[in-house]
Structures are given as C-alpha cells and as structure tokens.
Amino acid sequence: MKLSEWMVKPTPQTEWIDKRGILLWLAFFFIELGAGAFFVGTIFKSIEAMLIGWLICGVLGGGIHVLYLGHPFRFWRMISKPGTSWISRGLIFVSFFLVLGLIYMILTQAGSSPLVLMIVADIFAFLSIVYGGFAMNFVNGIALWNTALLPIMYAVSGIWGGAGLALGIALASGKVSTVGASVEEWIRVLLITYVVLLLAYLISVRYTNPTGKISVQEIVAGRFKALTWFVVVLLGLVIPVTVVLISLNTGLENMPAGVLYFTILCELLGDLTLRYLILKEGLYSPLIASSAYPSSSGY
C-alpha cells in the first residue's frame, strides 16, 4: 500500500498477525483450546483432559503469549492495567485459571473434588476462552472484529475444540465408551452452533459495513479463498459434519479410531486457519471518506 493511501483506503492491520504478531495468533488459539479441554474435562471427570488442557493453555499458549510481549520478565506490567486493556484482563484470567486449575487437579488426585473450586476454576477457564474474542472486538476501527458475534463464536469454537481434544484423549486412554460417548453429544451440539454462528457472523459483517464487506469478500473469494474453502470449509466443517452424521447410525464406539483422530485434527486445523484469516483480513475503516477505494479486493 502506498503511503498516500494510508487510512484513505481500507488499511490492513499487521501488529497482530505479521512478523511477531504470528505469536499472538498462536497464543490465542492454544490458550482457548487448552482452557476448553480443561473445562470439558471437569464436567466429564477426565483428569487426563484436565491435565493436557492445562498444559496446552499454560505452557504452550501462555509461553507463546509471553514471547509475543517481547520482554518475558516484564509481563507483569501488562497485568497492571485491567481497567483499560483486554490483554491485561486476559493474562489475569489465565493466571487465575492456571493456579486454581492446578489446585483442583491436585485435590482431585488426592480423592477430593471440591465443587466450589471446580466452578470457580471453570469460570476462569471460560473467561480465558473468550478473552481473545473480546480483545479483538474492542478494536472499533476494524469491522471484521468489532461485532458482538465474534466473542460468542470464539467461545463456542474454544469449547468445541476442547471437546474434540477430550474425545481424542478418551480414545487414547481407552475411555471412549464412557467419557467419549458423553463428549460426543456435546460435539454435535457445538458443531451445529458453530456453523450457524459462523454464517451469521460473516453475513452480518458483510452487510453492515463497507470495509467489513471487503474483508469478507477477501476471505471467501479473494487471495485466501483456497484456505477458506479447502481448510476451513472442507476439512474443518464438512468432514466433521459427515463423521457426526455417520456416528448417529453406527455409534461412536464403532467408528474407526483413525477416522476420529483425523476428524479431530481437521476440526482443529480448520479453526486455527479461520482465526488466521480473521486476523489477516482485519481492515481498518478509512478515516477519510473516499469513493476511490475498491469495493472488493485490491487494497
């Protein structure tokens, strides 16, 4: 983009996706995936799902997030501004979740599972899941992000991904006939909800803001259309929907383990790719009205 076109035409944001921004994309994903797996694990009493989810959130997601901040030993300064920064609130949510989640797992292994502690840990796990969506939603100048549907969609996708991960853990630990059967019902409901929310999200952004229209067109028919249709739609949605429909007749326990593992991988890959596209195609609306900027691709 030419300097003369800065904020006259729709301007791509780069801080949260280019160069070091890639770390934030991955951090959001792994924090939400891990917290989602822990959340589902507490409900279905799967200590394996809780532990793996906790590790993914704290070690992988949290570690990448600290690297993104640039000065790992100064991250505490971000926590000092919860009144104005969603990143600050998110770090607080994740920190409380990790501490309370660890205590709950230790007590559970010791033979005690305090209900109140589980509820509080799950509240902070849920807040950890949704905070990335709220951090993006808070940016008023980017139409693709500034919609109330985004945090809701991220909440559903985080729990859906966590449920898929919990199912994979149940398969690996031989508990598919107990934990897996219950998680399967959640996956069906969350999958349907996610598809409906995704369609509503794209349609609402497409028809409520000119810059949002360009963002959606770029995702659906622009430079990233191959990623959208092959990875997000085919792998991330069509394959999971097909497997879910087949499992209604055959039963989850009769599905080949390889098919279920592949489906979980497709689900996670589709979610990760969609998050990349939403970050990459986040365009700032022009500050100066102009009829010169294109109504589709080419910014």
PEHU-V752236 format. One line per field, one symbol per residue. phi: phi as a letter, one per 30 degrees, with the letter a starting at -180 (. if undefined). psi: psi as a letter, one per 20 degrees, with the letter a starting at -180 (. if undefined). A space follows every 10 residues. Layout:
phi=???
psi=???
This chain:
phi=.dedceicce cddbdcbchd deddeddedd dddddddded dddchcdddd dddddddddd dddddddddj bedcdddddd bddbbddddd ddeddddddd dddddddddd jbbedddddd dddddddddd dddddddddd dcddcdbddd dddddddddd dddddddddd ddcicddcde dddedddddd dddddddddd ddddddccae ddededdddd bcdcdddddd ddddddbdde ddddddddcc iddcdeeddd ddddddeddd dddddddddd cdcddedcda cddddbdjd
psi=pqhiiojhrp ppqihjhqdi hhhgghgggh ghgghggggh hhhjlohghg gggggggggg ggghghhhih nhjjhhhhii lhhiphgggg hggggggggh gggghghghi jpnpgghggg hhghgghhgi hghhhghinh iohhhmqihg hgghgghghg hhggghghhh ghjkkhifgg hghggggggh gggggghggh ghgghhjipg hhgggghhgg jbhjhggghg ggggghgggg gghgghhhhh qhiipphhgg ggggggghgg gggghghhgh joppqqhppp jhqqicrj.
